[in-house]
Amino acid sequence: MNHTVEKRVGNNIRILREKANMTQEVLAAKLQLHGCDITRSAVAKIEVGQRHLYPDEIILIKQILNVRYEDIFDTGS
């Protein structure tokens, strides 16, 4: 994946998480409850484009934040 795209997707996740009034810690905990082995630090790295997203994480983030895939993957192009 293109680094610019990863940064944009990560930023989208941060914005969506904040709109849901959720901390990185809470998002990580909810992901863990659904079987994802992820930490708050990993969520932070995703949000700044320093860590790749796995398909199962994307699916769960969409469900937990109650958003559309289009909201996560909007790259502004």
All heavy atoms as a GROMACS GRO file, in nm:
protein
  618
    1MET      N    1   0.085  -0.119   0.000
    1MET     CA    2   0.000   0.000   0.000
    1MET      C    3   0.089   0.125   0.000
    1MET      O    4   0.193   0.128   0.062
    1MET     CB    5  -0.092  -0.002   0.123
    1MET     CG    6  -0.199   0.104   0.120
    1MET     SD    7  -0.304   0.105   0.268
    1MET     CE    8  -0.453   0.038   0.198
    2ASN      N    9   0.046   0.224  -0.068
    2ASN     CA   10   0.114   0.352  -0.076
    2ASN      C   11   0.115   0.420   0.062
    2ASN      O   12   0.013   0.425   0.130
    2ASN     CB   13   0.037   0.436  -0.180
    2ASN     CG   14   0.092   0.573  -0.199
    2ASN    OD1   15   0.112   0.647  -0.103
    2ASN    ND2   16   0.113   0.610  -0.323
    3HIS      N   17   0.229   0.473   0.103
    3HIS     CA   18   0.241   0.534   0.235
    3HIS      C   19   0.146   0.653   0.253
    3HIS      O   20   0.089   0.672   0.360
    3HIS     CB   21   0.386   0.578   0.262
    3HIS     CG   22   0.406   0.628   0.401
    3HIS    ND1   23   0.396   0.546   0.512
    3HIS    CD2   24   0.434   0.752   0.448
    3HIS    CE1   25   0.416   0.618   0.621
    3HIS    NE2   26   0.440   0.743   0.585
    4THR      N   27   0.127   0.730   0.147
    4THR     CA   28   0.034   0.844   0.155
    4THR      C   29  -0.108   0.794   0.180
    4THR      O   30  -0.182   0.852   0.260
    4THR     CB   31   0.040   0.926   0.024
    4THR    OG1   32   0.174   0.969   0.004
    4THR    CG2   33  -0.052   1.046   0.031
    5VAL      N   34  -0.145   0.686   0.113
    5VAL     CA   35  -0.278   0.627   0.132
    5VAL      C   36  -0.293   0.574   0.274
    5VAL      O   37  -0.395   0.594   0.339
    5VAL     CB   38  -0.306   0.517   0.027
    5VAL    CG1   39  -0.435   0.443   0.058
    5VAL    CG2   40  -0.310   0.576  -0.113
    6GLU      N   41  -0.189   0.507   0.324
    6GLU     CA   42  -0.193   0.454   0.461
    6GLU      C   43  -0.212   0.567   0.562
    6GLU      O   44  -0.289   0.553   0.658
    6GLU     CB   45  -0.065   0.377   0.493
    6GLU     CG   46  -0.058   0.242   0.426
    6GLU     CD   47   0.064   0.163   0.468
    6GLU    OE1   48   0.150   0.217   0.540
    6GLU    OE2   49   0.072   0.046   0.428
    7LYS      N   50  -0.143   0.678   0.542
    7LYS     CA   51  -0.157   0.792   0.633
    7LYS      C   52  -0.298   0.848   0.626
    7LYS      O   53  -0.357   0.882   0.729
    7LYS     CB   54  -0.055   0.901   0.599
    7LYS     CG   55   0.086   0.865   0.641
    7LYS     CD   56   0.185   0.973   0.605
    7LYS     CE   57   0.172   1.088   0.700
    7LYS     NZ   58   0.281   1.186   0.689
    8ARG      N   59  -0.355   0.856   0.507
    8ARG     CA   60  -0.490   0.911   0.491
    8ARG      C   61  -0.594   0.819   0.555
    8ARG      O   62  -0.683   0.865   0.627
    8ARG     CB   63  -0.520   0.931   0.341
    8ARG     CG   64  -0.657   0.990   0.314
    8ARG     CD   65  -0.670   1.128   0.380
    8ARG     NE   66  -0.806   1.175   0.371
    8ARG     CZ   67  -0.843   1.282   0.304
    8ARG    NH1   68  -0.755   1.354   0.241
    8ARG    NH2   69  -0.969   1.317   0.301
    9VAL      N   70  -0.581   0.689   0.532
    9VAL     CA   71  -0.674   0.593   0.590
    9VAL      C   72  -0.662   0.596   0.743
    9VAL      O   73  -0.762   0.598   0.815
    9VAL     CB   74  -0.650   0.450   0.535
    9VAL    CG1   75  -0.726   0.345   0.615
    9VAL    CG2   76  -0.690   0.444   0.388
   10GLY      N   77  -0.540   0.601   0.793
   10GLY     CA   78  -0.519   0.611   0.938
   10GLY      C   79  -0.580   0.736   0.996
   10GLY      O   80  -0.643   0.732   1.103
   11ASN      N   81  -0.563   0.847   0.927
   11ASN     CA   82  -0.622   0.972   0.973
   11ASN      C   83  -0.775   0.964   0.971
   11ASN      O   84  -0.841   1.015   1.062
   11ASN     CB   85  -0.574   1.089   0.886
   11ASN     CG   86  -0.614   1.222   0.944
   11ASN    OD1   87  -0.583   1.255   1.058
   11ASN    ND2   88  -0.685   1.300   0.864
   12ASN      N   89  -0.830   0.900   0.868
   12ASN     CA   90  -0.975   0.881   0.863
   12ASN      C   91  -1.023   0.802   0.985
   12ASN      O   92  -1.124   0.836   1.046
   12ASN     CB   93  -1.016   0.807   0.735
   12ASN     CG   94  -1.000   0.892   0.611
   12ASN    OD1   95  -0.984   1.013   0.617
   12ASN    ND2   96  -1.003   0.827   0.496
   13ILE      N   97  -0.950   0.698   1.020
   13ILE     CA   98  -0.987   0.617   1.137
   13ILE      C   99  -0.981   0.702   1.263
   13ILE      O  100  -1.070   0.695   1.348
   13ILE     CB  101  -0.898   0.492   1.147
   13ILE    CG1  102  -0.932   0.395   1.033
   13ILE    CG2  103  -0.913   0.423   1.284
   13ILE    CD1  104  -0.838   0.279   1.018
   14ARG      N  105  -0.878   0.785   1.276
   14ARG     CA  106  -0.868   0.872   1.393
   14ARG      C  107  -0.988   0.967   1.401
   14ARG      O  108  -1.050   0.981   1.507
   14ARG     CB  109  -0.738   0.955   1.388
   14ARG     CG  110  -0.724   1.050   1.509
   14ARG     CD  111  -0.606   1.145   1.492
   14ARG     NE  112  -0.616   1.228   1.374
   14ARG     CZ  113  -0.691   1.338   1.362
   14ARG    NH1  114  -0.765   1.380   1.464
   14ARG    NH2  115  -0.693   1.408   1.251
   15ILE      N  116  -1.021   1.028   1.289
   15ILE     CA  117  -1.135   1.122   1.286
   15ILE      C  118  -1.264   1.049   1.322
   15ILE      O  119  -1.344   1.098   1.403
   15ILE     CB  120  -1.145   1.189   1.147
   15ILE    CG1  121  -1.028   1.285   1.127
   15ILE    CG2  122  -1.279   1.260   1.130
   15ILE    CD1  123  -1.010   1.333   0.983
   16LEU      N  124  -1.286   0.932   1.265
   16LEU     CA  125  -1.407   0.855   1.293
   16LEU      C  126  -1.412   0.810   1.439
   16LEU      O  127  -1.518   0.814   1.502
   16LEU     CB  128  -1.415   0.734   1.199
   16LEU     CG  129  -1.431   0.767   1.051
   16LEU    CD1  130  -1.404   0.645   0.965
   16LEU    CD2  131  -1.569   0.825   1.023
   17ARG      N  132  -1.298   0.772   1.493
   17ARG     CA  133  -1.289   0.731   1.634
   17ARG      C  134  -1.324   0.849   1.724
   17ARG      O  135  -1.400   0.835   1.820
   17ARG     CB  136  -1.149   0.677   1.666
   17ARG     CG  137  -1.129   0.643   1.812
   17ARG     CD  138  -0.987   0.601   1.841
   17ARG     NE  139  -0.887   0.698   1.805
   17ARG     CZ  140  -0.860   0.810   1.874
   17ARG    NH1  141  -0.930   0.842   1.981
   17ARG    NH2  142  -0.764   0.892   1.836
   18GLU      N  143  -1.267   0.965   1.693
   18GLU     CA  144  -1.294   1.084   1.774
   18GLU      C  145  -1.441   1.126   1.764
   18GLU      O  146  -1.501   1.167   1.863
   18GLU     CB  147  -1.201   1.198   1.733
   18GLU     CG  148  -1.058   1.174   1.776
   18GLU     CD  149  -0.960   1.279   1.727
   18GLU    OE1  150  -0.997   1.363   1.641
   18GLU    OE2  151  -0.845   1.277   1.775
   19LYS      N  152  -1.500   1.114   1.644
   19LYS     CA  153  -1.642   1.146   1.628
   19LYS      C  154  -1.729   1.055   1.714
   19LYS      O  155  -1.836   1.094   1.759
   19LYS     CB  156  -1.685   1.134   1.482
   19LYS     CG  157  -1.647   1.252   1.398
   19LYS     CD  158  -1.702   1.237   1.256
   19LYS     CE  159  -1.658   1.352   1.169
   19LYS     NZ  160  -1.703   1.335   1.029
   20ALA      N  161  -1.681   0.932   1.734
   20ALA     CA  162  -1.753   0.835   1.817
   20ALA      C  163  -1.722   0.855   1.965
   20ALA      O  164  -1.766   0.775   2.048
   20ALA     CB  165  -1.716   0.693   1.774
   21ASN      N  166  -1.646   0.961   1.998
   21ASN     CA  167  -1.605   0.989   2.137
   21ASN      C  168  -1.539   0.869   2.202
   21ASN      O  169  -1.570   0.832   2.316
   21ASN     CB  170  -1.726   1.036   2.221
   21ASN     CG  171  -1.778   1.169   2.174
   21ASN    OD1  172  -1.701   1.261   2.150
   21ASN    ND2  173  -1.908   1.179   2.157
   22MET      N  174  -1.446   0.809   2.128
   22MET     CA  175  -1.378   0.689   2.174
   22MET      C  176  -1.228   0.716   2.180
   22MET      O  177  -1.173   0.777   2.088
   22MET     CB  178  -1.410   0.575   2.076
   22MET     CG  179  -1.375   0.438   2.126
   22MET     SD  180  -1.427   0.310   2.006
   22MET     CE  181  -1.605   0.334   2.006
   23THR      N  182  -1.163   0.670   2.284
   23THR     CA  183  -1.018   0.682   2.294
   23THR      C  184  -0.952   0.566   2.218
   23THR      O  185  -1.016   0.466   2.186
   23THR     CB  186  -0.972   0.678   2.440
   23THR    OG1  187  -1.003   0.548   2.494
   23THR    CG2  188  -1.038   0.788   2.524
   24GLN      N  189  -0.823   0.582   2.193
   24GLN     CA  190  -0.748   0.473   2.132
   24GLN      C  191  -0.753   0.349   2.222
   24GLN      O  192  -0.765   0.237   2.171
   24GLN     CB  193  -0.603   0.515   2.110
   24GLN     CG  194  -0.584   0.619   2.004
   24GLN     CD  195  -0.441   0.667   1.993
   24GLN    OE1  196  -0.359   0.648   2.083
   24GLN    NE2  197  -0.410   0.732   1.882
   25GLU      N  198  -0.746   0.370   2.351
   25GLU     CA  199  -0.749   0.260   2.448
   25GLU      C  200  -0.881   0.183   2.438
   25GLU      O  201  -0.882   0.059   2.438
   25GLU     CB  202  -0.730   0.314   2.590
   25GLU     CG  203  -0.711   0.206   2.694
   25GLU     CD  204  -0.578   0.134   2.684
   25GLU    OE1  205  -0.475   0.197   2.655
   25GLU    OE2  206  -0.578   0.011   2.705
   26VAL      N  207  -0.991   0.254   2.429
   26VAL     CA  208  -1.122   0.190   2.421
   26VAL      C  209  -1.136   0.115   2.288
   26VAL      O  210  -1.185   0.001   2.286
   26VAL     CB  211  -1.236   0.292   2.440
   26VAL    CG1  212  -1.372   0.232   2.406
   26VAL    CG2  213  -1.235   0.345   2.582
   27LEU      N  214  -1.092   0.176   2.178
   27LEU     CA  215  -1.099   0.108   2.049
   27LEU      C  216  -1.017  -0.020   2.052
   27LEU      O  217  -1.063  -0.125   2.008
   27LEU     CB  218  -1.053   0.200   1.936
   27LEU     CG  219  -1.053   0.138   1.796
   27LEU    CD1  220  -1.191   0.083   1.758
   27LEU    CD2  221  -1.004   0.238   1.692
   28ALA      N  222  -0.897  -0.012   2.106
   28ALA     CA  223  -0.812  -0.131   2.116
   28ALA      C  224  -0.880  -0.239   2.201
   28ALA      O  225  -0.880  -0.357   2.164
   28ALA     CB  226  -0.676  -0.095   2.174
   29ALA      N  227  -0.940  -0.200   2.312
   29ALA     CA  228  -1.008  -0.296   2.400
   29ALA      C  229  -1.125  -0.363   2.328
   29ALA      O  230  -1.144  -0.485   2.339
   29ALA     CB  231  -1.056  -0.226   2.527
   30LYS      N  232  -1.202  -0.285   2.254
   30LYS     CA  233  -1.316  -0.342   2.180
   30LYS      C  234  -1.267  -0.437   2.071
   30LYS      O  235  -1.328  -0.542   2.048
   30LYS     CB  236  -1.403  -0.231   2.121
   30LYS     CG  237  -1.483  -0.156   2.228
   30LYS     CD  238  -1.568  -0.047   2.167
   30LYS     CE  239  -1.642   0.027   2.275
   30LYS     NZ  240  -1.784  -0.002   2.277
   31LEU      N  241  -1.158  -0.401   2.005
   31LEU     CA  242  -1.100  -0.491   1.905
   31LEU      C  243  -1.053  -0.621   1.971
   31LEU      O  244  -1.074  -0.730   1.917
   31LEU     CB  245  -0.985  -0.422   1.831
   31LEU     CG  246  -1.026  -0.314   1.731
   31LEU    CD1  247  -0.908  -0.225   1.695
   31LEU    CD2  248  -1.085  -0.378   1.606
   32GLN      N  249  -0.990  -0.609   2.088
   32GLN     CA  250  -0.944  -0.727   2.161
   32GLN      C  251  -1.061  -0.818   2.199
   32GLN      O  252  -1.051  -0.940   2.188
   32GLN     CB  253  -0.868  -0.686   2.286
   32GLN     CG  254  -0.734  -0.622   2.257
   32GLN     CD  255  -0.672  -0.555   2.379
   32GLN    OE1  256  -0.724  -0.566   2.490
   32GLN    NE2  257  -0.563  -0.484   2.356
   33LEU      N  258  -1.172  -0.759   2.241
   33LEU     CA  259  -1.290  -0.837   2.277
   33LEU      C  260  -1.344  -0.916   2.158
   33LEU      O  261  -1.410  -1.019   2.177
   33LEU     CB  262  -1.399  -0.747   2.334
   33LEU     CG  263  -1.374  -0.692   2.474
   33LEU    CD1  264  -1.481  -0.589   2.511
   33LEU    CD2  265  -1.370  -0.805   2.576
   34HIS      N  266  -1.315  -0.868   2.038
   34HIS     CA  267  -1.359  -0.937   1.917
   34HIS      C  268  -1.250  -1.026   1.859
   34HIS      O  269  -1.259  -1.072   1.745
   34HIS     CB  270  -1.405  -0.836   1.812
   34HIS     CG  271  -1.537  -0.774   1.843
   34HIS    ND1  272  -1.550  -0.660   1.921
   34HIS    CD2  273  -1.662  -0.810   1.808
   34HIS    CE1  274  -1.678  -0.630   1.931
   34HIS    NE2  275  -1.749  -0.720   1.864
   35GLY      N  276  -1.144  -1.049   1.936
   35GLY     CA  277  -1.041  -1.144   1.894
   35GLY      C  278  -0.919  -1.087   1.826
   35GLY      O  279  -0.831  -1.163   1.784
   36CYS      N  280  -0.909  -0.955   1.812
   36CYS     CA  281  -0.790  -0.894   1.752
   36CYS      C  282  -0.682  -0.876   1.858
   36CYS      O  283  -0.708  -0.818   1.963
   36CYS     CB  284  -0.823  -0.757   1.692
   36CYS     SG  285  -0.885  -0.762   1.526
   37ASP      N  286  -0.563  -0.921   1.828
   37ASP     CA  287  -0.450  -0.903   1.918
   37ASP      C  288  -0.386  -0.768   1.885
   37ASP      O  289  -0.298  -0.758   1.800
   37ASP     CB  290  -0.350  -1.017   1.900
   37ASP     CG  291  -0.235  -1.009   1.998
   37ASP    OD1  292  -0.250  -0.944   2.103
   37ASP    OD2  293  -0.129  -1.069   1.969
   38ILE      N  294  -0.434  -0.662   1.950
   38ILE     CA  295  -0.392  -0.526   1.918
   38ILE      C  296  -0.382  -0.444   2.045
   38ILE      O  297  -0.456  -0.467   2.140
   38ILE     CB  298  -0.489  -0.461   1.816
   38ILE    CG1  299  -0.430  -0.334   1.755
   38ILE    CG2  300  -0.625  -0.437   1.877
   38ILE    CD1  301  -0.504  -0.285   1.632
   39THR      N  302  -0.289  -0.350   2.047
   39THR     CA  303  -0.270  -0.264   2.164
   39THR      C  304  -0.308  -0.120   2.128
   39THR      O  305  -0.326  -0.085   2.011
   39THR     CB  306  -0.122  -0.264   2.207
   39THR    OG1  307  -0.044  -0.211   2.098
   39THR    CG2  308  -0.075  -0.405   2.242
   40ARG      N  309  -0.315  -0.035   2.230
   40ARG     CA  310  -0.341   0.106   2.206
   40ARG      C  311  -0.229   0.165   2.121
   40ARG      O  312  -0.252   0.247   2.031
   40ARG     CB  313  -0.352   0.184   2.339
   40ARG     CG  314  -0.396   0.328   2.315
   40ARG     CD  315  -0.327   0.430   2.403
   40ARG     NE  316  -0.185   0.419   2.411
   40ARG     CZ  317  -0.097   0.478   2.327
   40ARG    NH1  318  -0.138   0.549   2.224
   40ARG    NH2  319   0.032   0.465   2.345
   41SER      N  320  -0.107   0.123   2.147
   41SER     CA  321   0.008   0.170   2.070
   41SER      C  322  -0.006   0.135   1.922
   41SER      O  323   0.027   0.216   1.834
   41SER     CB  324   0.136   0.111   2.127
   41SER     OG  325   0.246   0.147   2.049
   42ALA      N  326  -0.055   0.016   1.893
   42ALA     CA  327  -0.076  -0.025   1.754
   42ALA      C  328  -0.184   0.060   1.688
   42ALA      O  329  -0.171   0.099   1.572
   42ALA     CB  330  -0.112  -0.173   1.746
   43VAL      N  331  -0.290   0.091   1.762
   43VAL     CA  332  -0.395   0.179   1.709
   43VAL      C  333  -0.335   0.316   1.676
   43VAL      O  334  -0.362   0.373   1.570
   43VAL     CB  335  -0.514   0.192   1.808
   43VAL    CG1  336  -0.610   0.302   1.764
   43VAL    CG2  337  -0.586   0.059   1.823
   44ALA      N  338  -0.252   0.367   1.765
   44ALA     CA  339  -0.187   0.497   1.742
   44ALA      C  340  -0.101   0.492   1.616
   44ALA      O  341  -0.102   0.586   1.535
   44ALA     CB  342  -0.101   0.536   1.863
   45LYS      N  343  -0.029   0.383   1.596
   45LYS     CA  344   0.056   0.369   1.477
   45LYS      C  345  -0.028   0.360   1.350
   45LYS      O  346   0.010   0.415   1.246
   45LYS     CB  347   0.149   0.248   1.490
   45LYS     CG  348   0.258   0.272   1.591
   45LYS     CD  349   0.348   0.151   1.605
   45LYS     CE  350   0.457   0.179   1.709
   45LYS     NZ  351   0.545   0.064   1.729
   46ILE      N  352  -0.141   0.290   1.357
   46ILE     CA  353  -0.232   0.283   1.242
   46ILE      C  354  -0.279   0.423   1.206
   46ILE      O  355  -0.280   0.462   1.088
   46ILE     CB  356  -0.352   0.192   1.273
   46ILE    CG1  357  -0.307   0.045   1.276
   46ILE    CG2  358  -0.465   0.213   1.172
   46ILE    CD1  359  -0.411  -0.050   1.333
   47GLU      N  360  -0.315   0.501   1.307
   47GLU     CA  361  -0.371   0.635   1.283
   47GLU      C  362  -0.271   0.731   1.219
   47GLU      O  363  -0.312   0.827   1.154
   47GLU     CB  364  -0.426   0.693   1.413
   47GLU     CG  365  -0.550   0.621   1.459
   47GLU     CD  366  -0.614   0.680   1.584
   47GLU    OE1  367  -0.554   0.772   1.645
   47GLU    OE2  368  -0.722   0.634   1.620
   48VAL      N  369  -0.142   0.707   1.235
   48VAL     CA  370  -0.042   0.794   1.172
   48VAL      C  371   0.025   0.727   1.052
   48VAL      O  372   0.121   0.780   0.997
   48VAL     CB  373   0.064   0.844   1.274
   48VAL    CG1  374   0.001   0.931   1.379
   48VAL    CG2  375   0.142   0.728   1.335
   49GLY      N  376  -0.027   0.611   1.012
   49GLY     CA  377   0.024   0.545   0.892
   49GLY      C  378   0.154   0.470   0.911
   49GLY      O  379   0.223   0.441   0.814
   50GLN      N  380   0.189   0.435   1.035
   50GLN     CA  381   0.313   0.363   1.061
   50GLN      C  382   0.294   0.213   1.074
   50GLN      O  383   0.391   0.140   1.089
   50GLN     CB  384   0.379   0.415   1.190
   50GLN     CG  385   0.428   0.556   1.179
   50GLN     CD  386   0.490   0.604   1.309
   50GLN    OE1  387   0.477   0.541   1.413
   50GLN    NE2  388   0.558   0.716   1.302
   51ARG      N  389   0.170   0.167   1.070
   51ARG     CA  390   0.143   0.023   1.081
   51ARG      C  391   0.034  -0.013   0.981
   51ARG      O  392  -0.064   0.057   0.964
   51ARG     CB  393   0.096  -0.012   1.222
   51ARG     CG  394   0.065  -0.161   1.241
   51ARG     CD  395   0.006  -0.183   1.380
   51ARG     NE  396  -0.038  -0.316   1.407
   51ARG     CZ  397  -0.154  -0.369   1.366
   51ARG    NH1  398  -0.237  -0.299   1.290
   51ARG    NH2  399  -0.187  -0.492   1.399
   52HIS      N  400   0.054  -0.127   0.914
   52HIS     CA  401  -0.044  -0.176   0.818
   52HIS      C  402  -0.169  -0.225   0.890
   52HIS      O  403  -0.162  -0.272   1.004
   52HIS     CB  404   0.013  -0.291   0.735
   52HIS     CG  405   0.132  -0.253   0.654
   52HIS    ND1  406   0.125  -0.166   0.546
   52HIS    CD2  407   0.261  -0.290   0.664
   52HIS    CE1  408   0.245  -0.152   0.495
   52HIS    NE2  409   0.330  -0.226   0.564
   53LEU      N  410  -0.281  -0.217   0.822
   53LEU     CA  411  -0.407  -0.270   0.872
   53LEU      C  412  -0.429  -0.409   0.814
   53LEU      O  413  -0.404  -0.432   0.696
   53LEU     CB  414  -0.524  -0.181   0.827
   53LEU     CG  415  -0.552  -0.058   0.910
   53LEU    CD1  416  -0.635   0.040   0.831
   53LEU    CD2  417  -0.625  -0.098   1.036
   54TYR      N  418  -0.479  -0.499   0.895
   54TYR     CA  419  -0.516  -0.632   0.849
   54TYR      C  420  -0.665  -0.633   0.816
   54TYR      O  421  -0.743  -0.557   0.877
   54TYR     CB  422  -0.484  -0.736   0.956
   54TYR     CG  423  -0.336  -0.750   0.981
   54TYR    CD1  424  -0.277  -0.686   1.089
   54TYR    CD2  425  -0.257  -0.824   0.895
   54TYR    CE1  426  -0.140  -0.697   1.111
   54TYR    CE2  427  -0.120  -0.835   0.916
   54TYR     CZ  428  -0.062  -0.771   1.024
   54TYR     OH  429   0.073  -0.782   1.046
   55PRO      N  430  -0.707  -0.715   0.720
   55PRO     CA  431  -0.849  -0.717   0.681
   55PRO      C  432  -0.945  -0.737   0.798
   55PRO      O  433  -1.047  -0.668   0.805
   55PRO     CB  434  -0.857  -0.833   0.582
   55PRO     CG  435  -0.720  -0.839   0.522
   55PRO     CD  436  -0.627  -0.804   0.636
   56ASP      N  437  -0.912  -0.826   0.891
   56ASP     CA  438  -1.003  -0.848   1.003
   56ASP      C  439  -1.014  -0.724   1.091
   56ASP      O  440  -1.121  -0.694   1.144
   56ASP     CB  441  -0.963  -0.970   1.086
   56ASP     CG  442  -0.824  -0.960   1.146
   56ASP    OD1  443  -0.736  -0.896   1.084
   56ASP    OD2  444  -0.801  -1.018   1.254
   57GLU      N  445  -0.907  -0.648   1.102
   57GLU     CA  446  -0.910  -0.523   1.179
   57GLU      C  447  -0.999  -0.420   1.112
   57GLU      O  448  -1.076  -0.351   1.180
   57GLU     CB  449  -0.768  -0.467   1.196
   57GLU     CG  450  -0.679  -0.553   1.280
   57GLU     CD  451  -0.533  -0.512   1.276
   57GLU    OE1  452  -0.492  -0.436   1.185
   57GLU    OE2  453  -0.458  -0.557   1.365
   58ILE      N  454  -0.990  -0.410   0.980
   58ILE     CA  455  -1.073  -0.314   0.906
   58ILE      C  456  -1.220  -0.346   0.925
   58ILE      O  457  -1.301  -0.257   0.953
   58ILE     CB  458  -1.036  -0.314   0.756
   58ILE    CG1  459  -0.892  -0.268   0.737
   58ILE    CG2  460  -1.132  -0.225   0.677
   58ILE    CD1  461  -0.836  -0.294   0.598
   59ILE      N  462  -1.254  -0.473   0.912
   59ILE     CA  463  -1.394  -0.516   0.928
   59ILE      C  464  -1.445  -0.480   1.067
   59ILE      O  465  -1.554  -0.423   1.082
   59ILE     CB  466  -1.408  -0.667   0.901
   59ILE    CG1  467  -1.381  -0.696   0.753
   59ILE    CG2  468  -1.545  -0.718   0.943
   59ILE    CD1  469  -1.358  -0.843   0.722
   60LEU      N  470  -1.365  -0.509   1.169
   60LEU     CA  471  -1.408  -0.482   1.306
   60LEU      C  472  -1.412  -0.332   1.337
   60LEU      O  473  -1.504  -0.286   1.406
   60LEU     CB  474  -1.318  -0.554   1.406
   60LEU     CG  475  -1.338  -0.706   1.410
   60LEU    CD1  476  -1.231  -0.770   1.499
   60LEU    CD2  477  -1.477  -0.742   1.458
   61ILE      N  478  -1.316  -0.257   1.287
   61ILE     CA  479  -1.318  -0.111   1.308
   61ILE      C  480  -1.444  -0.052   1.247
   61ILE      O  481  -1.510   0.031   1.308
   61ILE     CB  482  -1.190  -0.046   1.250
   61ILE    CG1  483  -1.070  -0.080   1.339
   61ILE    CG2  484  -1.207   0.106   1.238
   61ILE    CD1  485  -0.935  -0.043   1.280
   62LYS      N  486  -1.480  -0.097   1.128
   62LYS     CA  487  -1.603  -0.052   1.063
   62LYS      C  488  -1.724  -0.080   1.152
   62LYS      O  489  -1.808   0.007   1.173
   62LYS     CB  490  -1.620  -0.121   0.928
   62LYS     CG  491  -1.750  -0.088   0.858
   62LYS     CD  492  -1.777  -0.190   0.749
   62LYS     CE  493  -1.913  -0.171   0.687
   62LYS     NZ  494  -2.024  -0.206   0.775
   63GLN      N  495  -1.730  -0.201   1.206
   63GLN     CA  496  -1.844  -0.240   1.290
   63GLN      C  497  -1.845  -0.163   1.422
   63GLN      O  498  -1.950  -0.112   1.464
   63GLN     CB  499  -1.841  -0.390   1.317
   63GLN     CG  500  -1.865  -0.474   1.194
   63GLN     CD  501  -1.840  -0.623   1.217
   63GLN    OE1  502  -1.793  -0.664   1.323
   63GLN    NE2  503  -1.869  -0.702   1.116
   64ILE      N  504  -1.731  -0.154   1.487
   64ILE     CA  505  -1.722  -0.089   1.618
   64ILE      C  506  -1.755   0.060   1.608
   64ILE      O  507  -1.826   0.115   1.692
   64ILE     CB  508  -1.582  -0.111   1.681
   64ILE    CG1  509  -1.567  -0.260   1.720
   64ILE    CG2  510  -1.561  -0.020   1.801
   64ILE    CD1  511  -1.424  -0.300   1.751
   65LEU      N  512  -1.703   0.126   1.505
   65LEU     CA  513  -1.727   0.269   1.489
   65LEU      C  514  -1.859   0.298   1.417
   65LEU      O  515  -1.898   0.414   1.405
   65LEU     CB  516  -1.611   0.335   1.414
   65LEU     CG  517  -1.475   0.330   1.485
   65LEU    CD1  518  -1.369   0.395   1.398
   65LEU    CD2  519  -1.482   0.396   1.622
   66ASN      N  520  -1.923   0.191   1.367
   66ASN     CA  521  -2.052   0.204   1.298
   66ASN      C  522  -2.042   0.302   1.181
   66ASN      O  523  -2.117   0.400   1.173
   66ASN     CB  524  -2.162   0.246   1.396
   66ASN     CG  525  -2.300   0.229   1.337
   66ASN    OD1  526  -2.323   0.141   1.255
   66ASN    ND2  527  -2.393   0.314   1.377
   67VAL      N  528  -1.945   0.275   1.092
   67VAL     CA  529  -1.922   0.358   0.975
   67VAL      C  530  -1.923   0.271   0.850
   67VAL      O  531  -1.932   0.149   0.858
   67VAL     CB  532  -1.788   0.435   0.986
   67VAL    CG1  533  -1.790   0.532   1.102
   67VAL    CG2  534  -1.669   0.340   0.997
   68ARG      N  535  -1.911   0.334   0.735
   68ARG     CA  536  -1.905   0.263   0.607
   68ARG      C  537  -1.759   0.245   0.567
   68ARG      O  538  -1.672   0.322   0.609
   68ARG     CB  539  -1.976   0.343   0.498
   68ARG     CG  540  -2.121   0.377   0.530
   68ARG     CD  541  -2.178   0.476   0.430
   68ARG     NE  542  -2.094   0.596   0.425
   68ARG     CZ  543  -2.078   0.673   0.317
   68ARG    NH1  544  -2.141   0.646   0.205
   68ARG    NH2  545  -1.999   0.778   0.321
   69TYR      N  546  -1.734   0.146   0.482
   69TYR     CA  547  -1.597   0.129   0.431
   69TYR      C  548  -1.554   0.254   0.356
   69TYR      O  549  -1.437   0.292   0.362
   69TYR     CB  550  -1.589   0.007   0.336
   69TYR     CG  551  -1.600  -0.125   0.410
   69TYR    CD1  552  -1.709  -0.207   0.390
   69TYR    CD2  553  -1.502  -0.164   0.500
   69TYR    CE1  554  -1.720  -0.328   0.456
   69TYR    CE2  555  -1.513  -0.285   0.568
   69TYR     CZ  556  -1.621  -0.366   0.544
   69TYR     OH  557  -1.631  -0.485   0.612
   70GLU      N  558  -1.647   0.320   0.289
   70GLU     CA  559  -1.616   0.443   0.216
   70GLU      C  560  -1.562   0.550   0.309
   70GLU      O  561  -1.477   0.630   0.271
   70GLU     CB  562  -1.740   0.495   0.142
   70GLU     CG  563  -1.784   0.407   0.028
   70GLU     CD  564  -1.876   0.291   0.070
   70GLU    OE1  565  -1.901   0.271   0.192
   70GLU    OE2  566  -1.920   0.218  -0.020
   71ASP      N  567  -1.613   0.553   0.434
   71ASP     CA  568  -1.564   0.651   0.531
   71ASP      C  569  -1.419   0.623   0.568
   71ASP      O  570  -1.340   0.715   0.586
   71ASP     CB  571  -1.651   0.648   0.657
   71ASP     CG  572  -1.796   0.683   0.630
   71ASP    OD1  573  -1.821   0.769   0.544
   71ASP    OD2  574  -1.883   0.624   0.696
   72ILE      N  575  -1.385   0.496   0.579
   72ILE     CA  576  -1.248   0.457   0.617
   72ILE      C  577  -1.153   0.481   0.500
   72ILE      O  578  -1.043   0.532   0.520
   72ILE     CB  579  -1.245   0.309   0.661
   72ILE    CG1  580  -1.324   0.291   0.791
   72ILE    CG2  581  -1.100   0.261   0.678
   72ILE    CD1  582  -1.344   0.146   0.833
   73PHE      N  583  -1.194   0.446   0.381
   73PHE     CA  584  -1.103   0.447   0.265
   73PHE      C  585  -1.111   0.573   0.180
   73PHE      O  586  -1.048   0.580   0.075
   73PHE     CB  587  -1.126   0.324   0.178
   73PHE     CG  588  -1.081   0.198   0.245
   73PHE    CD1  589  -1.174   0.107   0.292
   73PHE    CD2  590  -0.947   0.170   0.262
   73PHE    CE1  591  -1.134  -0.010   0.356
   73PHE    CE2  592  -0.906   0.055   0.326
   73PHE     CZ  593  -1.000  -0.036   0.373
   74ASP      N  594  -1.183   0.675   0.224
   74ASP     CA  595  -1.191   0.801   0.149
   74ASP      C  596  -1.053   0.865   0.142
   74ASP      O  597  -0.997   0.904   0.244
   74ASP     CB  598  -1.291   0.896   0.214
   74ASP     CG  599  -1.300   1.030   0.143
   74ASP    OD1  600  -1.260   1.038   0.026
   74ASP    OD2  601  -1.349   1.125   0.205
   75THR      N  602  -0.998   0.873   0.021
   75THR     CA  603  -0.865   0.932   0.006
   75THR      C  604  -0.871   1.072  -0.053
   75THR      O  605  -0.768   1.131  -0.084
   75THR     CB  606  -0.774   0.843  -0.083
   75THR    OG1  607  -0.836   0.826  -0.210
   75THR    CG2  608  -0.747   0.710  -0.017
   76GLY      N  609  -0.991   1.123  -0.071
   76GLY     CA  610  -1.006   1.259  -0.120
   76GLY      C  611  -0.977   1.276  -0.267
   76GLY      O  612  -0.968   1.388  -0.316
   77SER      N  613  -0.962   1.165  -0.339
   77SER     CA  614  -0.932   1.177  -0.483
   77SER      C  615  -1.054   1.163  -0.568
   77SER      O  616  -1.158   1.127  -0.527
   77SER     CB  617  -0.830   1.072  -0.523
   77SER     OG  618  -0.873   0.942  -0.489
   0.00000   0.00000   0.00000
